[in-house]
Structures are given as C-alpha cells and as structure tokens.
Amino acid sequence: MPELPEVETVRRSLESKVCGLTITTVRVITSQVARPGSFADFATALEGRAFTGFDRRGKYLLAHLNGGISLVVHLRMTGRWVYCSPATPVPKHTHVIFLLSDGNELRFTDVRRFGGLEIVLTQDLGSYPSLVKLGVEPLGQDFTLDYLRQVTQGKSTKIKALILDQTRLAGLGNIYADEALFLAGIHPARSAGSMTTPELERLHTAIQTVLQAGIANKGTTFRDYVDGQGQQGQNQLSLKVYGRSGQTCLTCQTPLAKLKIGGRTTVFCPNCQENKT
C-alpha cells in the first residue's frame, strides 16, 4: 500500500502538471470506484471544472477544483493516478479517465479495486469521516517529542503497532515503520510504555528521517506503485530491513528476523534492535 512518501510524491508530481487544467470529459469505466458523494452524477459534477491545487492528509490525496469541490483519492493497495498522453496504452484495470484541456489524460487504475475517488464539498473536508479520525502528520509541526511521549506513556501496545495506528500518526505504514525502528535501534515488539526518553528521541528523529528519505527517493516501488507521471520510485534500493528477512543486517551482518505484530509482517535485526523488556 502506498504510504505517506508515495502519496506525497504523487501529489507533487500531479500538482506540477495538472494545476490550472480543466476537465473536459470524464469517462467512468467502473462506477464502483467513482463515487459522486452528494452529487447526482460523478462525470457531470466534474466536467468543466479546473484543478486548483493538491493536498495530502495521511495516505489520502486531495485534489481541489474550482467551484468549491474536491476529490478525495485513496490509492489503497494497488491504486494509481497517472497523468499521461492519450497515446499511452490504457492499462487493463483502468476505471476512470479524465480528458484534460491540454489534450492529456489523468487516469485512475486499481487492480484490486480497493481504492477510489469521491467528490466532496471542499468546505466539508474537515468533517469527512475518514479524515477526521486521522492523527497528527509525522512531518508536521504537531508531531513533537512531547506528542510521542504522550501517546506512548503507560501503553502496553507494542511500539510497532502503535506507530502504525493511523489515529495517532497519519501516513506511516509497514515499510517506514520497520525502517524507523531499525534506525532508532528499537525492537518492534517493545511495549510502547517502556520507552525511555532517549529512545523516544531517537524514534521521533528516525520516523521523520525515513519519511523524508522516502520522499527524496520518489517513494518505494516493489510492484504497483508509480508516481503521478507513471515513474517508479527508488527508495527500495535504500531499505535496511523491510523485505529483507533472512538476509544479513547491513550494519552488523546478523541474519535479519521477522515476526507478526498486529497482523503485519515485521523485519528487524535481533542484534541492532535488542529487546530490552
């Protein structure tokens, strides 16, 4: 699933190409992923409107259009939102195509159909249910050391599960959680409430460091993820633990181990991330 760096990369790549362009025609191929919200018809509500800006909230992409409406886009597991030439072959699992005023297209594809696009009044985004429940942005000013101390204090929850909780940290997923815990030298099964101040300081810094690196590397591509122009990311070349179970640690050469935490596969180094509880 695309995480914060991937969605932020899509946002930036689309903003640079699509802002100011008008949607001339909307072709809905799969109606289940094109949700009109309070509008009677998805295509009719969007045709003739221009993109005015793009935001991101957690793993959600928000596309704003004139006339006070926005598209809430969730890529889920396999979603892609790509700006391209109409001459580009249309992928098999393309569900919505926007023809734009510059003659190019913006296409939404999703192999598993878990994602989608929903029209929302821009003024109502603050009460949109999926956005309201999100926690702080880990690259935002509200993600402070004091905040991390507050959400971990007294908690028996494993630290890996806690930082994956979208109601506490919005946008952090399995890839970057594993990488942050490794960088901080913290075992993923540690209870959150057992963390010392120096450990919380390291984790706070590590979360921001791995997310910023992911954005700088245009995201992590293993199979489905591409940016808003169809380009793969490069962050997979820099991963230290995620997806490397059984291989040796790049720091100490100890074989990397894996376990399940909250139903998610977790990879870590038993030496660099010794469990102290």
Buried (B, 14 or more C-beta within 10 A) or exposed (E): BBBBBBBBBBBBBBBEBBBEBBBEEBBBBBEEBBBBBEBEEBBEBBBBBBBBBBEBBBBBBBBBBEEEBBBBBBBBBBBBBBBBEEEEEEBEBBBBBBBBEEEBBBBBBBBEBBBBBBBBBBEEBEEBEBBEEBBBBBBEEEBEEEBBBEBBEEBEBBBBBBBBBBEBBBBBBBBBBBBBBBBBBBBBBBBBBEBEEEBBBBBBBBBBBBBEBBBEBBBBBEEBBBBBEBBBBBBBEEBBBBBBBEEEBBEEEEEBBBBEBBEBEBBBBBBBBEEEE
